[in-house]
Amino acid sequence: MQSLDQISLDLTTALVPLMAIFLSLGLGFLLKDLLANFINGLKFKLDPSFNEGDKCIIDGDKSVIVKIGLYETVFSISNGRGHVWRYVPNERIKFLKIEKVIEEPKE
């Protein structure tokens, strides 16, 4: 019959590799999301079509690009609810309808 110490050692020997695998998978998924968000931010930041300070229309609201960061972009939006800042994770930029204002209409 095995002693309690021996059973505990056998159980530890079996569980440590499983814990390492799950920890590696979790870390891999976390890094994948961070890296994807970073790359999307870098692509948007290096895109010559949009720069900080550009006037644009986002989903029908007048806005100005305040800051293009590596992980999120900030838009200043004027709509019926007032003047707000909208923080958009760069991974969501591709799902927005963004139109750059080249010339404002004359009144």
Beta strands, then each sheet from edge to edge (+ up, - down):
strand 1: 55-58
strand 2: 61-68
strand 3: 72-79
strand 4: 82-89
strand 5: 98-100
sheet 1: 4+ 3- 2+ 1- 5+
end
